Amino acid sequence: MEVVGWTATAVVAVVVVLAVTLGVRSIPDAQRYLKMRRM
């Protein structure tokens, strides 16, 4: 069962890293989008 726990932990860690990366990448796009809407 330890292997299952380690695998689940690794999968969760990868998902979190991907989510953070996508979030950081989308922040500049969101700011650009808001600037375009103001104009």
Buried (B, 14 or more C-beta within 10 A) or exposed (E): EEEEEEEEEEEEEEEEEEEEEEEEEEEEEEEEEEEEEEE
